[in-house]
Amino acid sequence: MNRTRIAGIGHYVPEKRVTNDDLSKLMTTNDEWITERTGIKERRYGKKHEETTATMGAKATRLAAERAGIELEEIDFIVFATLSPDFYFPGSGVLMQRELGITHKEVACLDVRNQCSGFVYGLSVADQFIKTGMYKNIAVVGSEMHSMGLDYSDNGRHVTVIFGDGAGAVILQPDTRPDAGILTTKIHSDGTHAEQLAMINPGCHGGYHGDKEKYNYPDPSTYGGIFFTPEMHDENMLYPDMNGQFVFKMAVQKFPEVIMEALADVGLDKSDIDMLIPHQANLRISQFVQKKLGLSDDQVYNNIQRYGNTTAASIPIALSEAWQEGKIKDNDLVCLAAFGSGFTWGSALIRW
Ligand SMILES: CC(C)(COP(=O)(O)OP(=O)(O)OC[C@H]1O[C@@H](n2cnc3c(N)ncnc32)[C@H](O)[C@@H]1OP(=O)(O)O)[C@@H](O)C(=O)NCCC(=O)NCCS
């Protein structure tokens, strides 16, 4: 069976920088609070009406394809991960396919809705398709246009200050080298605490899933399970919400656990890791994981300070930057790890 290699990688971040001070003009927050708790100094926001999750994904994919030395037409499968899709449906995969003009041949698109773990999930799925020989050039994309869907009032400040826009992509191909490429992927989920980090509306739940007051579910007797009503907008029910402290506690437990699981699977040790690219959730979470694994500063790549949390895009953006900066070399053991809404979490080990 083939192994899978990352043949090309690219990323795109919008030009517009939004600093913590900029946000403090919109809501009651300040640079000190945000920096201390998250490490974030600024994030990028896409250009409204010009840029979308799909167009940013297309830019990252073009660069990844160029670096892989393939024509866009050679891409035979697109795996697109996002929580901020252009449309409710169809997914952003087909919109990016159209944007890239590769509709003339039989390209399949799969949309992944695993939020912060979306890229690792996408990579894991794509890896199986390469291994079985079904596809030869798979684009795995993570892209987010969070800025279009955040609550800029004080109600949403605990969420809004964290997130930013951007996209990253890889081209996967079969790898004929022995013991190189993607060595293993591990993916997990547990929906017990689904509402702790979620955007519940608009949705088709009709108030079904339990405690509506606690989780901001609309009252089904008022809404009758209607997918979207103007009241949902008026009553601030259309934004993501998060129990930050709960998420933090889960994250610091799951990140090391899933990294150790991947290492054990291929008989390696944490001391074998050359570069850890954690999902950029919060600098404090990354630092906790770094300490737990006994890694030095130059063995962990963080860019959340400049981009905030870009959810499905954060790992491919960080991987692309680390590679561009020469921090990942041939034969290095690269570890990707993610945790997020669902909860879902996962890891990947790649011999570069
Ligand atoms: C979100 C997070 C930064 C909040 O930090 P925290 O220390 O848990 O803060 P809390 O939510 O307990 O709020 C502390 C206080 O700050 C206030 N606050 C919340 N957001 C604020 C903001 N942007 N600016 C200023 N004050 C803010 C709260 O209202 C609260 O005030 P109070 O004590 O008067 O009630 C932190 O919990 C976190 O990073 N969690 C993980 C989130 C994450 O990684 N999410 C992505 C997962 S993929």
The ligand as an SDF file (V2000), in Angstrom:
LIG
                    3D

 48 50  0  0  0  0  0  0  0  0999 V2000
  -11.7790   32.4360   26.2270 C   0  0  0  0  0  0  0  0  0  0  0  0
  -10.7380   32.6330   27.3000 C   0  0  0  0  0  0  0  0  0  0  0  0
   -9.5790   33.4570   26.7610 C   0  0  0  0  0  0  0  0  0  0  0  0
  -11.3890   33.4000   28.4460 C   0  0  0  0  0  0  0  0  0  0  0  0
  -10.4870   33.5360   29.5100 O   0  0  0  0  0  0  0  0  0  0  0  0
  -10.9840   33.2320   31.0000 P   0  0  0  0  0  0  0  0  0  0  0  0
   -9.8550   33.5160   31.8870 O   0  0  0  0  0  0  0  0  0  0  0  0
  -11.5250   31.8450   30.9920 O   0  0  0  0  0  0  0  0  0  0  0  0
  -12.0800   34.3360   31.1670 O   0  0  0  0  0  0  0  0  0  0  0  0
  -13.5850   34.1900   31.6360 P   0  0  0  0  0  0  0  0  0  0  0  0
  -14.4440   33.7510   30.5080 O   0  0  0  0  0  0  0  0  0  0  0  0
  -13.6400   33.4230   32.9230 O   0  0  0  0  0  0  0  0  0  0  0  0
  -13.9070   35.6860   31.9350 O   0  0  0  0  0  0  0  0  0  0  0  0
  -13.1870   36.4340   32.9190 C   0  0  0  0  0  0  0  0  0  0  0  0
  -13.7220   37.8570   32.9270 C   0  0  0  0  0  0  0  0  0  0  0  0
  -13.2960   38.5330   31.7270 O   0  0  0  0  0  0  0  0  0  0  0  0
  -14.4230   39.0770   31.0590 C   0  0  0  0  0  0  0  0  0  0  0  0
  -14.1790   39.0250   29.6120 N   0  0  0  0  0  0  0  0  0  0  0  0
  -14.5710   38.0800   28.7300 C   0  0  0  0  0  0  0  0  0  0  0  0
  -14.1270   38.4090   27.5160 N   0  0  0  0  0  0  0  0  0  0  0  0
  -13.4520   39.5640   27.6250 C   0  0  0  0  0  0  0  0  0  0  0  0
  -12.7640   40.3770   26.7230 C   0  0  0  0  0  0  0  0  0  0  0  0
  -12.6720   40.0760   25.4200 N   0  0  0  0  0  0  0  0  0  0  0  0
  -12.1730   41.5000   27.1780 N   0  0  0  0  0  0  0  0  0  0  0  0
  -12.2350   41.8340   28.4660 C   0  0  0  0  0  0  0  0  0  0  0  0
  -12.8790   41.1020   29.3950 N   0  0  0  0  0  0  0  0  0  0  0  0
  -13.4780   39.9740   28.9730 C   0  0  0  0  0  0  0  0  0  0  0  0
  -15.5780   38.2080   31.4820 C   0  0  0  0  0  0  0  0  0  0  0  0
  -16.7900   38.8950   31.3190 O   0  0  0  0  0  0  0  0  0  0  0  0
  -15.2350   37.9350   32.9010 C   0  0  0  0  0  0  0  0  0  0  0  0
  -15.5880   39.0670   33.6810 O   0  0  0  0  0  0  0  0  0  0  0  0
  -16.1600   38.9020   35.1720 P   0  0  0  0  0  0  0  0  0  0  0  0
  -15.0740   38.2330   35.9490 O   0  0  0  0  0  0  0  0  0  0  0  0
  -16.4390   40.2940   35.5670 O   0  0  0  0  0  0  0  0  0  0  0  0
  -17.3790   38.0490   35.0210 O   0  0  0  0  0  0  0  0  0  0  0  0
  -10.1830   31.2910   27.8180 C   0  0  0  0  0  0  0  0  0  0  0  0
  -11.1620   30.6370   28.6030 O   0  0  0  0  0  0  0  0  0  0  0  0
   -9.7700   30.3900   26.7100 C   0  0  0  0  0  0  0  0  0  0  0  0
   -8.8880   30.7020   25.9410 O   0  0  0  0  0  0  0  0  0  0  0  0
  -10.3630   29.1870   26.6250 N   0  0  0  0  0  0  0  0  0  0  0  0
  -10.0750   28.2760   25.5490 C   0  0  0  0  0  0  0  0  0  0  0  0
  -10.7710   28.7610   24.3510 C   0  0  0  0  0  0  0  0  0  0  0  0
  -10.3180   28.0920   23.1070 C   0  0  0  0  0  0  0  0  0  0  0  0
   -9.2080   27.6930   22.9980 O   0  0  0  0  0  0  0  0  0  0  0  0
  -11.2280   28.0330   22.1710 N   0  0  0  0  0  0  0  0  0  0  0  0
  -10.9700   27.4800   20.9300 C   0  0  0  0  0  0  0  0  0  0  0  0
  -10.9150   25.9940   21.0560 C   0  0  0  0  0  0  0  0  0  0  0  0
  -10.5340   25.3050   19.5990 S   0  0  0  0  0  0  0  0  0  0  0  0
  1  2  1  0
  2  3  1  0
  2  4  1  0
  2 36  1  0
  4  5  1  0
  5  6  1  0
  6  7  2  0
  6  8  1  0
  6  9  1  0
  9 10  1  0
 10 11  2  0
 10 12  1  0
 10 13  1  0
 13 14  1  0
 14 15  1  0
 15 16  1  0
 15 30  1  0
 16 17  1  0
 17 18  1  0
 17 28  1  0
 18 19  1  0
 18 27  1  0
 19 20  2  0
 20 21  1  0
 21 22  1  0
 21 27  2  0
 22 23  1  0
 22 24  2  0
 24 25  1  0
 25 26  2  0
 26 27  1  0
 28 29  1  0
 28 30  1  0
 30 31  1  0
 31 32  1  0
 32 33  2  0
 32 34  1  0
 32 35  1  0
 36 37  1  0
 36 38  1  0
 38 39  2  0
 38 40  1  0
 40 41  1  0
 41 42  1  0
 42 43  1  0
 43 44  2  0
 43 45  1  0
 45 46  1  0
 46 47  1  0
 47 48  1  0
M  END
$$$$
